[in-house]
Amino acid sequence: MRLSDFWRLMDDEFGAGYSRTLASSLVLAEVGGVTAVDALNRGTPPRAVWLAICNIQDVPPERRLGKDLPPKEQ
């Protein structure tokens, strides 16, 4: 997962404003007891951070892959 995908998933699930607040304030035990922003800055893979957020926020499995996006036109 790319960092841009992480932020898209965060915005889709929690809203653009709240996702940034959540990422900078919620401490995630699964990624070393730091916030999502700190974990990403330390080099933790975005997927691991996303799944840690999903677990602590009780995001249902069917929403963990995000919204279906239309295919890009070529």
C-alpha positions as CSV (number, residue, x, y, z in Angstrom):
1,M,0.0,0.0,0.0
2,R,1.3,3.4,-0.9
3,L,1.0,6.4,1.5
4,S,-1.5,8.1,-0.9
5,D,-3.7,5.0,-0.6
6,F,-3.5,5.1,3.2
7,W,-4.7,8.8,3.2
8,R,-7.5,8.0,0.7
9,L,-8.7,5.2,2.9
10,M,-8.5,7.4,6.0
11,D,-10.5,10.2,4.3
12,D,-13.1,7.8,2.9
13,E,-13.7,6.1,6.3
14,F,-13.4,9.0,8.7
15,G,-13.7,12.2,6.6
16,A,-11.0,14.5,5.4
17,G,-10.8,16.7,8.5
18,Y,-11.2,14.0,11.2
19,S,-8.8,11.6,9.6
20,R,-5.9,14.0,10.1
21,T,-6.9,14.5,13.8
22,L,-7.3,10.8,14.3
23,A,-3.9,10.0,12.7
24,S,-2.1,12.6,14.8
25,S,-3.7,11.8,18.2
26,L,-4.8,8.2,18.4
27,V,-2.0,6.0,20.0
28,L,-1.8,2.6,18.3
29,A,-0.4,-0.2,20.4
30,E,-0.1,-2.5,17.3
31,V,2.5,-0.2,15.8
32,G,4.7,0.5,18.8
33,G,2.5,2.7,21.0
34,V,2.7,5.8,18.8
35,T,0.3,7.7,16.6
36,A,-0.3,6.8,12.9
37,V,1.7,9.9,11.8
38,D,4.6,8.9,14.1
39,A,4.5,5.3,12.9
40,L,4.5,6.4,9.2
41,N,7.4,8.8,9.9
42,R,9.3,5.9,11.5
43,G,8.9,3.8,8.3
44,T,6.1,1.5,9.4
45,P,4.3,0.3,6.3
46,P,1.1,2.2,5.7
47,R,-0.9,-1.0,5.5
48,A,0.2,-2.0,9.0
49,V,-0.8,1.4,10.3
50,W,-4.2,1.3,8.4
51,L,-5.0,-2.1,9.9
52,A,-4.1,-1.0,13.4
53,I,-6.5,2.0,13.0
54,C,-9.2,-0.4,11.6
55,N,-8.8,-2.7,14.6
56,I,-8.9,0.0,17.3
57,Q,-11.8,1.9,15.6
58,D,-13.8,-1.3,14.8
59,V,-13.9,-0.7,11.1
60,P,-15.8,-3.6,9.7
61,P,-13.8,-6.0,7.4
62,E,-16.0,-5.1,4.4
63,R,-14.9,-1.5,4.6
64,R,-11.2,-2.1,5.2
65,L,-10.4,-2.1,1.4
66,G,-12.1,1.3,0.9
67,K,-14.7,2.4,-1.6
68,D,-14.8,0.9,-5.0
69,L,-13.1,3.3,-7.4
70,P,-13.9,3.4,-11.1
71,P,-11.1,2.2,-13.4
72,K,-8.8,4.9,-14.7
73,E,-9.3,5.7,-18.4
74,Q,-6.3,5.3,-20.5
